[in-house]
Amino acid sequence: MKGLIKYFSIVFVAFIFDFSFLFLIDLEFSFNRNILSIFSYLLGLLVCYMLLKKYVYSNLENSSLFEISSFLLSGIAMSLITGLIFYITDFVGVENIFYQKITASMISFTTLFIIRNYFIFAKK
């Protein structure tokens, strides 16, 4: 249970970083949100990876090529899904960036938790 709390705390920090970047860039430059959401998600992913390795999965040996590439590929896939969710929510008339990000994050972070916990960082 302690590991789960740490995991979700780190994901929350990454989400705040991701959303802050998304919101500030969107506010200042008005880039396409679908594309911007992908890049902000990847930045949040980088923050999340560094913090997870330090505080949650620190008991594992050095990162394997499989672990790093799986983490990266799953993150890229989820960033594309995030962009798609932004597109879909905009298409159905949801233009509020907060609602778009919350919807995308609930789907992507839950999926990533399952992938990371049971496949990428699973204890062998």
VEXRO-916689 format. One record per atom (N, C-alpha, C): residue number from 0; atom name; x, y, z. Coordinates in pm, 1 decimal. Layout:
<nodes>
pos | site | c1 | c2 | c3
NUM | CA | X | Y | Z $
...
</nodes>
This chain:
<nodes>
pos | site | c1 | c2 | c3
0 | N | 82.2 | -120.2 | 0.0 $
0 | CA | 0.0 | 0.0 | 0.0 $
0 | C | 86.4 | 126.3 | 0.0 $
1 | N | 198.8 | 120.1 | 72.8 $
1 | CA | 288.8 | 235.7 | 79.5 $
1 | C | 344.8 | 267.6 | -59.6 $
2 | N | 378.7 | 161.5 | -135.5 $
2 | CA | 429.6 | 181.1 | -270.5 $
2 | C | 326.4 | 243.6 | -362.3 $
3 | N | 201.3 | 205.3 | -343.7 $
3 | CA | 93.2 | 260.6 | -424.6 $
3 | C | 74.1 | 408.8 | -396.2 $
4 | N | 82.7 | 446.1 | -270.9 $
4 | CA | 69.7 | 587.9 | -233.8 $
4 | C | 185.8 | 667.9 | -292.3 $
5 | N | 307.1 | 612.5 | -282.6 $
5 | CA | 423.6 | 679.7 | -342.7 $
5 | C | 404.7 | 694.8 | -493.4 $
6 | N | 359.9 | 585.9 | -556.9 $
6 | CA | 341.2 | 587.5 | -702.3 $
6 | C | 243.5 | 698.4 | -741.6 $
7 | N | 127.5 | 701.2 | -678.8 $
7 | CA | 27.5 | 801.2 | -715.7 $
7 | C | 69.4 | 942.5 | -677.8 $
8 | N | 149.7 | 957.9 | -573.7 $
8 | CA | 202.2 | 1089.9 | -538.8 $
8 | C | 296.4 | 1139.6 | -648.2 $
9 | N | 380.2 | 1050.1 | -696.9 $
9 | CA | 473.7 | 1087.6 | -803.8 $
9 | C | 398.6 | 1116.3 | -932.8 $
10 | N | 299.4 | 1034.7 | -964.1 $
10 | CA | 218.6 | 1058.1 | -1083.5 $
10 | C | 148.0 | 1193.2 | -1071.7 $
11 | N | 104.4 | 1227.9 | -951.8 $
11 | CA | 39.5 | 1356.9 | -930.6 $
11 | C | 137.6 | 1471.5 | -955.8 $
12 | N | 259.9 | 1458.4 | -907.6 $
12 | CA | 361.9 | 1561.4 | -931.4 $
12 | C | 388.7 | 1573.9 | -1081.5 $
13 | N | 400.6 | 1460.4 | -1149.1 $
13 | CA | 423.0 | 1462.2 | -1294.1 $
13 | C | 303.9 | 1525.9 | -1365.6 $
14 | N | 183.3 | 1496.3 | -1318.4 $
14 | CA | 63.3 | 1554.9 | -1377.3 $
14 | C | 64.0 | 1706.7 | -1361.4 $
15 | N | 99.9 | 1754.9 | -1243.7 $
15 | CA | 104.6 | 1899.8 | -1220.2 $
15 | C | 206.6 | 1964.8 | -1314.0 $
16 | N | 321.8 | 1900.7 | -1328.8 $
16 | CA | 423.6 | 1952.1 | -1420.7 $
16 | C | 369.4 | 1953.8 | -1563.4 $
17 | N | 313.3 | 1842.2 | -1605.8 $
17 | CA | 257.1 | 1826.1 | -1739.4 $
17 | C | 148.8 | 1930.3 | -1764.6 $
18 | N | 52.1 | 1938.9 | -1674.0 $
18 | CA | -59.8 | 2031.0 | -1693.2 $
18 | C | -15.1 | 2177.1 | -1688.9 $
19 | N | 76.3 | 2210.2 | -1599.4 $
19 | CA | 125.7 | 2348.3 | -1591.8 $
19 | C | 191.4 | 2389.4 | -1721.7 $
20 | N | 275.2 | 2301.6 | -1775.4 $
20 | CA | 339.9 | 2330.6 | -1903.4 $
20 | C | 234.0 | 2347.4 | -2012.6 $
21 | N | 140.3 | 2252.9 | -2019.0 $
21 | CA | 33.9 | 2257.8 | -2119.7 $
21 | C | -46.1 | 2387.1 | -2108.5 $
22 | N | -87.9 | 2419.0 | -1989.2 $
22 | CA | -171.4 | 2536.8 | -1966.6 $
22 | C | -97.2 | 2665.7 | -2000.5 $
23 | N | 26.3 | 2679.6 | -1952.2 $
23 | CA | 101.1 | 2803.4 | -1974.6 $
23 | C | 136.0 | 2823.8 | -2122.4 $
24 | N | 176.6 | 2717.3 | -2189.2 $
24 | CA | 208.4 | 2730.2 | -2332.0 $
24 | C | 81.4 | 2759.0 | -2411.7 $
25 | N | -27.6 | 2691.3 | -2377.0 $
25 | CA | -154.5 | 2715.5 | -2446.0 $
25 | C | -202.2 | 2858.6 | -2423.7 $
26 | N | -187.9 | 2906.8 | -2302.7 $
26 | CA | -231.1 | 3041.6 | -2268.1 $
26 | C | -148.0 | 3146.7 | -2341.8 $
27 | N | -18.9 | 3124.8 | -2346.9 $
27 | CA | 72.3 | 3224.2 | -2403.5 $
27 | C | 79.0 | 3221.2 | -2556.4 $
28 | N | 79.6 | 3099.3 | -2615.9 $
28 | CA | 107.7 | 3088.4 | -2758.7 $
28 | C | -7.4 | 3035.2 | -2843.0 $
29 | N | -107.2 | 2975.9 | -2781.9 $
29 | CA | -223.0 | 2921.7 | -2854.5 $
29 | C | -184.6 | 2822.4 | -2964.4 $
30 | N | -92.2 | 2731.1 | -2932.0 $
30 | CA | -59.8 | 2624.1 | -3025.1 $
30 | C | -176.5 | 2526.9 | -3032.7 $
31 | N | -173.1 | 2439.8 | -3129.4 $
31 | CA | -273.7 | 2334.2 | -3141.2 $
31 | C | -267.9 | 2246.2 | -3016.5 $
32 | N | -378.3 | 2238.8 | -2942.7 $
32 | CA | -380.2 | 2163.2 | -2816.5 $
32 | C | -357.1 | 2014.2 | -2835.5 $
33 | N | -403.5 | 1959.7 | -2945.5 $
33 | CA | -385.4 | 1816.7 | -2969.5 $
33 | C | -236.2 | 1782.5 | -2973.2 $
34 | N | -161.0 | 1861.9 | -3043.5 $
34 | CA | -15.6 | 1840.0 | -3055.5 $
34 | C | 54.4 | 1879.0 | -2925.9 $
35 | N | 16.9 | 1991.8 | -2870.1 $
35 | CA | 78.1 | 2040.2 | -2746.6 $
35 | C | 59.1 | 1940.4 | -2632.4 $
36 | N | -57.7 | 1876.8 | -2626.9 $
36 | CA | -84.3 | 1778.8 | -2520.4 $
36 | C | 10.1 | 1659.7 | -2529.6 $
37 | N | 48.2 | 1622.1 | -2649.6 $
37 | CA | 142.4 | 1511.2 | -2668.1 $
37 | C | 278.4 | 1547.9 | -2610.3 $
38 | N | 327.9 | 1667.0 | -2642.4 $
38 | CA | 459.6 | 1708.1 | -2594.2 $
38 | C | 461.5 | 1733.5 | -2443.5 $
39 | N | 355.1 | 1793.3 | -2391.6 $
39 | CA | 352.6 | 1815.7 | -2246.7 $
39 | C | 345.4 | 1682.6 | -2173.2 $
40 | N | 273.7 | 1586.8 | -2228.8 $
40 | CA | 265.9 | 1453.3 | -2168.4 $
40 | C | 404.5 | 1388.9 | -2164.6 $
41 | N | 480.4 | 1402.4 | -2273.0 $
41 | CA | 614.9 | 1344.3 | -2277.6 $
41 | C | 707.3 | 1410.2 | -2175.3 $
42 | N | 692.9 | 1539.4 | -2153.6 $
42 | CA | 771.9 | 1606.0 | -2049.4 $
42 | C | 733.3 | 1553.0 | -1911.3 $
43 | N | 604.0 | 1537.7 | -1888.1 $
43 | CA | 556.9 | 1479.4 | -1763.2 $
43 | C | 606.2 | 1336.7 | -1746.3 $
44 | N | 613.9 | 1264.0 | -1856.3 $
44 | CA | 664.2 | 1126.8 | -1854.7 $
44 | C | 810.2 | 1122.6 | -1810.1 $
45 | N | 888.7 | 1213.9 | -1858.2 $
45 | CA | 1029.6 | 1220.7 | -1819.8 $
45 | C | 1043.1 | 1248.8 | -1670.1 $
46 | N | 967.3 | 1344.2 | -1620.8 $
46 | CA | 968.4 | 1374.4 | -1477.0 $
46 | C | 924.5 | 1252.1 | -1397.8 $
47 | N | 819.5 | 1188.3 | -1443.5 $
47 | CA | 765.5 | 1070.2 | -1375.6 $
47 | C | 868.6 | 957.5 | -1371.4 $
48 | N | 936.1 | 932.0 | -1481.8 $
48 | CA | 1035.0 | 824.3 | -1487.5 $
48 | C | 1147.4 | 848.6 | -1387.0 $
49 | N | 1198.8 | 970.1 | -1386.1 $
49 | CA | 1309.7 | 1000.2 | -1295.1 $
49 | C | 1267.0 | 984.9 | -1149.7 $
50 | N | 1148.5 | 1033.2 | -1114.9 $
50 | CA | 1101.4 | 1023.8 | -977.0 $
50 | C | 1065.2 | 880.0 | -938.4 $
51 | N | 1003.8 | 805.5 | -1029.5 $
51 | CA | 969.9 | 665.9 | -1000.1 $
51 | C | 1094.9 | 582.7 | -975.4 $
52 | N | 1196.4 | 602.9 | -1058.1 $
52 | CA | 1321.2 | 528.0 | -1040.8 $
52 | C | 1387.8 | 562.5 | -908.1 $
53 | N | 1375.0 | 685.1 | -866.4 $
53 | CA | 1440.8 | 726.7 | -742.7 $
53 | C | 1363.5 | 684.2 | -618.0 $
54 | N | 1230.4 | 694.6 | -620.5 $
54 | CA | 1154.3 | 676.1 | -497.9 $
54 | C | 1067.6 | 549.4 | -491.4 $
55 | N | 1029.8 | 493.9 | -603.5 $
55 | CA | 940.5 | 377.7 | -599.4 $
55 | C | 1012.1 | 249.7 | -639.3 $
56 | N | 1083.2 | 254.8 | -750.3 $
56 | CA | 1148.8 | 134.6 | -800.8 $
56 | C | 1299.3 | 137.9 | -778.1 $
57 | N | 1341.9 | 200.9 | -672.5 $
57 | CA | 1484.4 | 216.7 | -643.6 $
57 | C | 1550.5 | 85.7 | -602.2 $
58 | N | 1472.8 | -12.4 | -562.1 $
58 | CA | 1530.6 | -138.9 | -518.0 $
58 | C | 1568.3 | -230.2 | -635.0 $
59 | N | 1534.2 | -190.7 | -755.0 $
59 | CA | 1571.0 | -271.4 | -871.2 $
59 | C | 1714.6 | -241.6 | -911.7 $
60 | N | 1775.9 | -339.7 | -977.5 $
60 | CA | 1911.4 | -317.6 | -1026.6 $
60 | C | 1909.5 | -213.0 | -1136.8 $
61 | N | 2021.6 | -196.2 | -1200.9 $
61 | CA | 2029.8 | -99.0 | -1310.1 $
61 | C | 1921.9 | -125.0 | -1413.7 $
62 | N | 1876.5 | -19.8 | -1473.9 $
62 | CA | 1770.6 | -30.8 | -1573.0 $
62 | C | 1817.2 | -113.4 | -1691.9 $
63 | N | 1733.5 | -204.2 | -1731.1 $
63 | CA | 1764.0 | -284.5 | -1849.0 $
63 | C | 1716.0 | -211.0 | -1973.0 $
64 | N | 1765.9 | -254.5 | -2086.1 $
64 | CA | 1721.8 | -195.8 | -2211.8 $
64 | C | 1572.1 | -218.8 | -2229.9 $
65 | N | 1524.1 | -337.4 | -2188.6 $
65 | CA | 1380.9 | -367.4 | -2198.3 $
65 | C | 1300.3 | -269.7 | -2113.9 $
66 | N | 1344.2 | -245.4 | -1991.7 $
66 | CA | 1271.5 | -157.5 | -1900.6 $
66 | C | 1263.6 | -16.4 | -1956.1 $
67 | N | 1375.3 | 36.0 | -1999.8 $
67 | CA | 1378.8 | 173.5 | -2050.2 $
67 | C | 1297.1 | 186.3 | -2178.4 $
68 | N | 1317.0 | 93.6 | -2271.1 $
68 | CA | 1245.3 | 102.5 | -2398.2 $
68 | C | 1095.6 | 78.3 | -2379.2 $
69 | N | 1059.2 | -13.3 | -2289.3 $
69 | CA | 917.3 | -38.6 | -2262.7 $
69 | C | 851.5 | 83.0 | -2198.0 $
70 | N | 922.1 | 143.7 | -2104.0 $
70 | CA | 870.3 | 263.3 | -2038.7 $
70 | C | 850.4 | 373.4 | -2142.4 $
71 | N | 949.8 | 392.4 | -2226.0 $
71 | CA | 944.1 | 496.4 | -2327.5 $
71 | C | 834.0 | 468.5 | -2429.9 $
72 | N | 827.9 | 346.5 | -2480.7 $
72 | CA | 727.4 | 313.9 | -2581.7 $
72 | C | 585.1 | 323.0 | -2526.3 $
73 | N | 565.5 | 276.0 | -2403.1 $
73 | CA | 431.6 | 286.2 | -2343.8 $
73 | C | 395.5 | 432.7 | -2320.6 $
74 | N | 493.2 | 512.7 | -2282.5 $
74 | CA | 469.0 | 655.6 | -2263.7 $
74 | C | 436.9 | 726.8 | -2393.6 $
75 | N | 508.2 | 691.9 | -2499.2 $
75 | CA | 479.9 | 752.2 | -2630.2 $
75 | C | 340.7 | 712.4 | -2677.0 $
76 | N | 306.2 | 585.4 | -2658.4 $
76 | CA | 172.1 | 539.8 | -2696.6 $
76 | C | 65.2 | 616.5 | -2619.3 $
77 | N | 85.8 | 634.4 | -2490.5 $
77 | CA | -12.3 | 706.4 | -2409.2 $
77 | C | -15.8 | 854.7 | -2444.9 $
78 | N | 98.3 | 911.5 | -2486.0 $
78 | CA | 97.0 | 1052.3 | -2526.4 $
78 | C | 15.3 | 1069.7 | -2654.1 $
79 | N | 24.6 | 973.7 | -2744.4 $
79 | CA | -56.2 | 979.1 | -2866.7 $
79 | C | -204.5 | 961.6 | -2833.6 $
80 | N | -233.2 | 873.3 | -2739.4 $
80 | CA | -371.4 | 855.9 | -2695.6 $
80 | C | -422.0 | 984.1 | -2628.9 $
81 | N | -335.9 | 1050.4 | -2552.7 $
81 | CA | -372.6 | 1178.0 | -2491.6 $
81 | C | -408.8 | 1279.9 | -2599.6 $
82 | N | -326.3 | 1288.7 | -2703.5 $
82 | CA | -356.4 | 1379.5 | -2814.7 $
82 | C | -488.2 | 1344.3 | -2881.2 $
83 | N | -513.2 | 1214.2 | -2896.8 $
83 | CA | -638.7 | 1168.3 | -2957.1 $
83 | C | -758.1 | 1204.6 | -2868.4 $
84 | N | -742.7 | 1188.1 | -2738.8 $
84 | CA | -850.5 | 1223.9 | -2646.3 $
84 | C | -877.7 | 1374.4 | -2650.9 $
85 | N | -772.9 | 1454.8 | -2661.8 $
85 | CA | -792.6 | 1599.2 | -2677.2 $
85 | C | -870.4 | 1628.6 | -2805.2 $
86 | N | -836.1 | 1558.0 | -2911.4 $
86 | CA | -906.3 | 1577.5 | -3038.9 $
86 | C | -1053.7 | 1538.7 | -3025.5 $
87 | N | -1080.0 | 1422.3 | -2964.8 $
87 | CA | -1217.9 | 1373.2 | -2950.1 $
87 | C | -1300.0 | 1466.3 | -2861.7 $
88 | N | -1241.9 | 1507.7 | -2749.1 $
88 | CA | -1317.5 | 1596.6 | -2659.7 $
88 | C | -1346.9 | 1730.1 | -2727.9 $
89 | N | -1251.5 | 1779.9 | -2804.4 $
89 | CA | -1275.0 | 1903.7 | -2879.1 $
89 | C | -1382.6 | 1881.1 | -2985.3 $
90 | N | -1379.4 | 1767.2 | -3051.2 $
90 | CA | -1476.3 | 1734.2 | -3156.0 $
90 | C | -1619.0 | 1730.1 | -3101.5 $
91 | N | -1634.8 | 1678.9 | -2978.6 $
91 | CA | -1769.5 | 1671.1 | -2919.5 $
91 | C | -1808.0 | 1800.2 | -2846.6 $
92 | N | -1721.8 | 1900.0 | -2850.9 $
92 | CA | -1757.5 | 2030.6 | -2797.1 $
92 | C | -1699.0 | 2066.3 | -2661.9 $
93 | N | -1613.2 | 1981.2 | -2606.7 $
93 | CA | -1548.6 | 2013.0 | -2479.1 $
93 | C | -1421.4 | 2091.3 | -2510.4 $
94 | N | -1421.7 | 2220.7 | -2481.5 $
94 | CA | -1306.5 | 2304.4 | -2513.6 $
94 | C | -1228.6 | 2347.5 | -2390.7 $
95 | N | -1277.5 | 2314.0 | -2273.8 $
95 | CA | -1210.2 | 2349.7 | -2149.9 $
95 | C | -1086.9 | 2260.8 | -2132.7 $
96 | N | -970.7 | 2323.2 | -2128.4 $
96 | CA | -844.8 | 2248.5 | -2121.8 $
96 | C | -835.4 | 2162.3 | -1995.7 $
97 | N | -893.5 | 2208.1 | -1887.1 $
97 | CA | -889.7 | 2132.3 | -1762.6 $
97 | C | -966.9 | 2001.0 | -1777.9 $
98 | N | -1087.3 | 2006.8 | -1831.5 $
98 | CA | -1167.2 | 1884.7 | -1851.2 $
98 | C | -1101.3 | 1790.5 | -1951.4 $
99 | N | -1043.9 | 1848.5 | -2056.2 $
99 | CA | -975.1 | 1765.4 | -2155.0 $
99 | C | -857.8 | 1690.7 | -2090.6 $
100 | N | -780.0 | 1761.0 | -2011.7 $
100 | CA | -661.1 | 1700.1 | -1949.9 $
100 | C | -699.6 | 1597.8 | -1844.7 $
101 | N | -799.0 | 1626.3 | -1764.3 $
101 | CA | -843.3 | 1531.0 | -1662.4 $
101 | C | -892.4 | 1402.3 | -1728.6 $
102 | N | -971.6 | 1414.4 | -1833.9 $
102 | CA | -1021.5 | 1296.7 | -1905.0 $
102 | C | -906.4 | 1214.9 | -1962.0 $
103 | N | -815.4 | 1281.3 | -2029.3 $
103 | CA | -701.5 | 1211.9 | -2089.3 $
103 | C | -612.6 | 1148.2 | -1982.9 $
104 | N | -591.8 | 1218.2 | -1873.8 $
104 | CA | -503.7 | 1168.0 | -1768.2 $
104 | C | -561.4 | 1046.5 | -1697.0 $
105 | N | -690.7 | 1047.3 | -1671.1 $
105 | CA | -751.0 | 932.0 | -1603.7 $
105 | C | -730.3 | 805.2 | -1686.1 $
106 | N | -747.1 | 816.1 | -1814.8 $
106 | CA | -730.8 | 699.3 | -1901.6 $
106 | C | -584.2 | 659.6 | -1913.2 $
107 | N | -498.0 | 755.6 | -1942.9 $
107 | CA | -357.8 | 721.6 | -1968.3 $
107 | C | -282.7 | 679.0 | -1842.2 $
108 | N | -302.3 | 749.5 | -1731.3 $
108 | CA | -227.9 | 713.4 | -1610.7 $
108 | C | -274.0 | 580.1 | -1551.4 $
109 | N | -401.8 | 550.0 | -1561.6 $
109 | CA | -449.4 | 420.1 | -1513.0 $
109 | C | -391.5 | 307.6 | -1597.7 $
110 | N | -394.1 | 325.7 | -1727.9 $
110 | CA | -337.5 | 225.5 | -1819.0 $
110 | C | -188.3 | 208.7 | -1794.6 $
111 | N | -118.9 | 319.7 | -1779.3 $
111 | CA | 25.5 | 311.9 | -1755.3 $
111 | C | 59.0 | 248.8 | -1621.3 $
112 | N | -21.0 | 273.9 | -1519.5 $
112 | CA | 4.2 | 210.4 | -1390.8 $
112 | C | 1.7 | 58.6 | -1406.1 $
113 | N | -96.6 | 9.1 | -1474.8 $
113 | CA | -107.3 | -136.0 | -1495.4 $
113 | C | 11.4 | -187.8 | -1575.5 $
114 | N | 45.1 | -120.8 | -1682.8 $
114 | CA | 157.1 | -164.6 | -1766.9 $
114 | C | 288.7 | -159.9 | -1689.9 $
115 | N | 313.1 | -50.5 | -1620.0 $
115 | CA | 440.6 | -35.4 | -1548.7 $
115 | C | 451.7 | -130.5 | -1430.5 $
116 | N | 346.7 | -141.2 | -1355.2 $
116 | CA | 353.6 | -219.7 | -1233.3 $
116 | C | 358.7 | -370.0 | -1260.1 $
117 | N | 287.5 | -415.3 | -1359.8 $
117 | CA | 277.6 | -559.2 | -1381.6 $
117 | C | 364.4 | -611.5 | -1495.1 $
118 | N | 419.5 | -523.9 | -1577.2 $
118 | CA | 501.4 | -570.8 | -1688.7 $
118 | C | 643.0 | -512.6 | -1687.2 $
119 | N | 653.9 | -380.4 | -1685.0 $
119 | CA | 786.4 | -318.6 | -1698.8 $
119 | C | 869.5 | -333.2 | -1571.6 $
120 | N | 813.7 | -295.3 | -1458.1 $
120 | CA | 888.9 | -298.1 | -1333.1 $
120 | C | 851.7 | -418.2 | -1245.4 $
121 | N | 793.2 | -519.4 | -1303.7 $
121 | CA | 754.9 | -638.6 | -1225.9 $
121 | C | 880.3 | -705.4 | -1170.9 $
122 | N | 874.0 | -743.5 | -1045.8 $
122 | CA | 987.9 | -812.7 | -985.9 $
122 | C | 995.9 | -952.3 | -1043.8 $
123 | N | 1114.2 | -987.4 | -1084.6 $
123 | CA | 1132.2 | -1117.1 | -1152.0 $
123 | C | 1157.9 | -1228.5 | -1054.9 $
</nodes>
